Amino acid sequence: MSITPIEQKIIDLLAKGDKRALDLLYENYSSSLYGVILKVTINEEIAQDALQETFVKVWKNAKKYDSKKAKLFTWLYRIARNTAIDKLRSHNIKFEKEVQIADSNVYKLATSGLNQDAIDLRKHVATLDIKYQTVLKALFFEGMTQQEASEELDIPLGTIKSRLKIGLRELKKIYNP
């Protein structure tokens, strides 16, 4: 993974707790991060708040950044995206993915054969042990990858995979008794 000289300077300043790192971060990454946040929030006011909060989180967690695990922008991107999602939740706004109607087969489903009690996935996930709920919610409802969930929840990747497998097995018992 190659690091540009400006990235290295920012990383070094962050590691030292030097506030000049914030100026460089803002100068080099604010517009890209704002774009990411705005795409998630679809609201300029919320996006501006989330951007400011992102930089606060970056500063508070600067010592946790490890260039061996992720590029600087990837780390910033994750913080920005998660902050944007948190902002939406705090404003009681649903985070929904755009559905392409033309590609959807939702209108082709026959509903007569569906078990109406088994359709509500969130309700059934809520019946699982909390450790499985946490992982399933992060992966399926928050759209995280297994690696992102591991980092966000501070749980080893292997444990994430095991809890996912067990959680899905438990859901299978509900959906396919």
C-alpha positions in Angstrom: 0.0 0.0 0.0 1.7 3.2 -1.2 1.3 6.3 0.9 1.6 9.8 -0.6 3.8 12.3 1.1 0.8 14.4 2.3 -0.8 11.3 3.7 2.4 10.4 5.6 2.6 13.9 7.0 -1.0 13.8 8.2 -0.4 10.4 9.7 2.7 11.6 11.5 0.9 14.7 12.8 -2.1 12.6 14.0 0.2 10.2 15.8 1.8 13.2 17.6 -1.5 14.8 18.4 -0.5 17.9 16.4 -3.5 20.0 15.6 -2.1 20.9 12.2 -3.2 17.4 11.1 -6.8 18.6 11.3 -6.1 21.5 9.0 -4.5 19.2 6.5 -7.2 16.6 6.8 -9.9 19.3 6.2 -8.0 20.8 3.3 -7.4 17.4 1.6 -10.4 15.3 2.5 -13.4 17.5 3.5 -15.0 17.8 0.1 -14.8 14.0 -0.6 -16.1 13.1 2.9 -18.9 15.7 2.6 -19.9 14.0 -0.7 -20.0 10.6 1.0 -22.0 12.0 3.9 -24.4 13.9 1.7 -25.1 10.8 -0.4 -26.1 9.0 2.8 -28.1 11.8 4.5 -29.5 13.5 1.4 -29.8 16.6 3.6 -27.3 19.4 3.5 -27.8 20.6 7.1 -27.5 17.0 8.5 -24.5 16.4 6.2 -22.7 19.5 7.5 -23.3 18.5 11.1 -22.1 15.0 10.3 -18.9 16.3 8.6 -18.1 18.4 11.7 -18.7 15.4 13.9 -16.6 13.2 11.7 -13.6 15.4 12.2 -14.2 15.5 15.9 -14.2 11.6 15.9 -11.1 11.5 13.8 -9.3 13.8 16.2 -10.5 11.8 19.2 -9.5 8.5 17.6 -6.3 9.7 15.9 -4.1 7.4 17.9 -6.1 4.4 16.9 -5.4 4.8 13.2 -3.1 2.0 11.9 -1.7 2.5 8.4 -1.1 -1.3 8.2 -4.8 -2.0 8.4 -6.2 0.6 6.1 -5.4 3.6 3.9 -6.0 7.0 5.5 -8.9 7.8 3.2 -10.5 4.3 3.9 -10.4 5.0 7.6 -11.8 8.5 7.2 -14.5 7.2 4.8 -15.7 4.6 7.4 -15.9 7.2 10.2 -17.7 9.6 7.9 -20.2 7.0 6.6 -20.9 5.6 10.1 -21.3 9.2 11.5 -23.8 10.0 8.7 -25.8 6.9 9.4 -25.8 7.7 13.2 -27.0 11.2 12.4 -29.9 9.8 10.4 -30.8 7.6 13.2 -30.7 10.5 15.7 -33.1 12.4 13.5 -35.3 9.3 13.2 -34.8 9.2 9.4 -34.7 5.8 7.8 -31.5 4.8 6.0 -32.9 3.2 2.9 -31.1 2.0 -0.2 -32.5 3.0 -3.5 -34.5 0.2 -5.1 -34.4 -0.2 -8.8 -38.0 -1.1 -9.7 -37.1 -2.3 -13.2 -34.7 -4.9 -11.8 -37.0 -5.9 -9.0 -39.0 -9.1 -9.0 -41.2 -8.0 -6.1 -44.3 -7.8 -8.2 -43.8 -11.3 -9.5 -44.0 -12.9 -6.0 -47.1 -14.9 -5.1 -48.1 -13.9 -1.6 -50.6 -16.7 -1.0 -47.8 -19.1 -0.1 -45.9 -16.8 2.3 -46.1 -17.3 6.0 -47.2 -13.9 7.2 -45.8 -14.5 10.7 -42.3 -15.2 9.3 -41.9 -12.2 7.1 -40.8 -9.6 9.7 -37.1 -10.2 9.8 -36.3 -7.4 12.3 -38.8 -8.8 14.7 -37.3 -12.3 14.5 -33.7 -11.0 14.7 -34.8 -9.3 18.0 -35.7 -12.7 19.4 -32.1 -13.9 19.1 -29.4 -13.7 21.8 -28.0 -10.1 21.9 -24.6 -11.2 20.6 -26.1 -12.6 17.4 -28.5 -9.6 17.1 -25.6 -7.2 17.2 -23.8 -8.9 14.4 -26.8 -9.5 12.2 -28.0 -5.9 12.6 -24.5 -4.6 11.6 -24.2 -6.8 8.6 -27.8 -6.8 7.2 -29.5 -3.6 8.5 -26.5 -1.3 8.6 -24.8 -2.7 5.4 -21.4 -3.3 7.0 -18.9 -5.8 5.7 -17.7 -8.5 8.1 -14.4 -6.6 8.4 -16.2 -3.3 9.1 -18.4 -4.9 11.7 -15.3 -6.5 13.3 -13.7 -3.1 13.6 -16.8 -1.1 14.6 -18.0 -3.6 17.2 -14.4 -4.4 18.4 -15.0 -8.1 17.9 -12.5 -10.5 16.2 -13.4 -11.3 12.6 -13.6 -15.0 13.3 -16.1 -14.3 16.1 -18.2 -12.2 13.7 -18.2 -15.0 11.2 -19.2 -17.6 13.9 -22.0 -15.4 15.3 -23.3 -14.8 11.8 -23.4 -18.5 11.0 -25.1 -19.3 14.3 -27.5 -16.4 14.0 -28.5 -17.4 10.5 -29.0 -21.0 11.7 -31.3 -19.8 14.4 -33.3 -17.7 11.9 -33.5 -20.7 9.6 -35.3 -22.5 12.5 -37.9 -19.8 12.5 -38.3 -19.5 8.7 -38.0 -23.1 7.9 -39.2 -25.1 10.9 
